[in-house]
Amino acid sequence: MCSDQVTSHTAPQTASKGNIAIRVNGVTKRYRLYPSTKARLKEWLWRPLKRRLGRPAPPYYRSFTALDEINFELPKGHTMGVIGRNGSGKSTLLQLICGTLEPSAGNIEVNGRIAALLELGAGFNPEFTGRENIYIYAAVMGLSREQASKRFDDIVAFADIGDFIEQPVKSYSSGMLVRLAFAVIAHVDADILIIDEALAVGDAFFVQKCMRFLRRFMQTGTVLFVSHDSAAVTNLCDRAIWLEQGKLRMQGSAKELTEHYLAARYATAEKAEESTMPEQQAPNRAPKLPNMPSKLDYYDPRQALINASPLRNELEIFAFDETQESFGQGGGSITQAILRDAQGRALRWVIGGEPVSLRVDGVAHRAMQGPIVGFLLKDRLGQTLFGDNTFLTCQDLTLKAGQAFVAEFNFVMPTLPRGQYSIALALAEGTQQDHVQHQWIHDALLIESHSSSESTGLVGIPMHHIALQGVDENADAGPIQK
Amino acid sequence: MSIHKPAVSPLAIGRDIYQHRYLLKTMIWREINGRYRSSLLGVLWSFITPLLMLAIYTFVFTVVFQARWNIEAEHGQATFALVLFVGLIIHGLIAEVLGRSPGLMYEHGNYVKRVVFPLQVLPLVPCCSALFHFFISVGMLLLVILLLGHPVHATLLWLPVVIAPLMPMLAGLAWLLSALGVYVRDISHVSGLIVTVLLFVSPIFFPADALGETFQRFMYLNPLTVIIEQARGVLLWGQTPDALALIGYSVVSCSVAWLGYMVFQKARGGFADVL
């Protein structure tokens, strides 16, 4: 975590254009690795002496280049992803931008106040309590005592770690540390946020909260987002840079860059796999020929097989939590939400690809003209995967004050890649274009996908038909052979 | 902010202190408060410790060793304890600073590596908290002076003036040692040794004039000698401080502060690389 207020590290000739948040100019970071402290002393004292005496004076250290001639610019208001494997120099680059490290060559220009979430518990003194750390961090960020006091309650509410705020930070769990760290950087009026996505751990509710904050921040602020997850980068960022072994391998739009990144990664992964498993067993599944969907409308011919295999997509569902963060005018409220299977049994977990029914119970606190109930299923980054509402189907309902209501959505649960998902529920009144929001519960239901046959895509869709077969050479050549 | 090209002028020291006064206040308060945080008696220890020390030294040096100090005849045995105590609490000031400084940057590793932190204010924290404890000890001393019926002199109001010149010296040493301590960890062992040596080469257990001419001259190279003698003068003997000595001392002390500050600011760029 760090702060820079309109810092121009060096080079007056690069007069800052008003719209650049971060400019990295030919930055190189070299470390001197000393085998021992003695070598360091020799380097300082003995080597200059030897050189002065005109004797050969080889250095006592080994040089390690962590970053090599990095150049890029990040305009204000943009979000840039930084991707690269472990050890590619990502952390070093971010530390240089924060100003905790100094470049060996080149310069970095930062316009605005930076707050960074880089390493676990970053910038906290483990001996100090959460409260003390908040005040000290606020002071470092240039907030006055009064400003810090004003924000203190917001920070504590965001972090939501209860009485631990009065305990030394060293007694925190890693989840609590991240909560506090994120809460703090979210409330210090930073212009630039630097976030290491690997640290956005914590439970799904908190991650959703962070993502909501981040998306709101991105509308005006500048974000540098570090991740191994190229999907997250495409989703959140508009630009990206790719570091490899300390060099800037590529920069460009996030989408384009992650495509290349993935391609390169799969290429190296395949190479590794080829060498380790030269012969792969052919799956002993008999080719299924055209197979009409039978009794179910959306019948995936693989379903029975997948369900019996470890590939099946188990989605664990956590009970409805009405205490979750919500907003709205309160003309009505949602009291219960359950996901049920085709037989009407409430599900604790569901297998992706099966028909389910989402039932939402609620009560109107005052008379309602045209209530609308809707849901959204979001992934861990807060991105909406799908959702629907009752508006088109049931427009003309009116509710009396105190009347209960039930909404139901029947759909086939898509298979979801491993991860955490949440369902947001909303109760509104009016039309889709013009309505009053009565209650919106951000993370009413949580879904955890444990194992998946889905390797790509945000969701998997049940396939009506899949076929693959060899074609006889003598037979009528199909389009495949041309 | 000029973090990346740290300012080294003497004026920058004042600016740093003013600019980061809230931070400094928070850290000092936390340092004082935090020391006895999980103990039963809390801040009371700040009072109990000097009292106990005073009692023990009185016992040891009046009963166990029959220490020779020219004043015994006129003021009685117990006065020796007071004389001793004044020396000890001033030595305590420098001992705390020398003891804490070499490891200071390690202690605050997160502030070095993960935040753009005004590191130059960190060495001031032990200096100020040591000063706080010093004044508590002085309070205890006055209490004992009253109890023993030793005359209370109005000159004790000069004490802040006598101690003030020591502070830049302490700050300078703190900057110097905390910066060097990052690169050479042995510094902490050396400073521990120096603290012990200072205890015995300062006029704490014996008056400066107990030594011969030659040794006395060397004794004034010791940064504590002038301050201890002057503090004793104003606290116990009702003497007004020696202005010339204090001014001379201040000049040296401020030079040390500036030197320490410069070394710290030059060296800090490499802290994050080493830690």
Interface residues (C-beta under 8 A of the other chain):
Chain A: M1 C2 S3 D4 Q5 T7 H9 T10 Y31 R32 T37 R40 L41 Q95 C98 G99 T100 L101 E102 A116 L118 E119 G121 A122 G123 F124 N125 P126 E127 F128 E132 Y135 I136 Y137 A139 V140 S144 R145
Chain B: M1 I3 H4 K5 H20 Y22 L23 T26 M27 R30 G34 H108 N110 Y111 V112 K113 R114 V115 V116 F117 P118 Y183 V184 R185 D186 G269 A272 D273
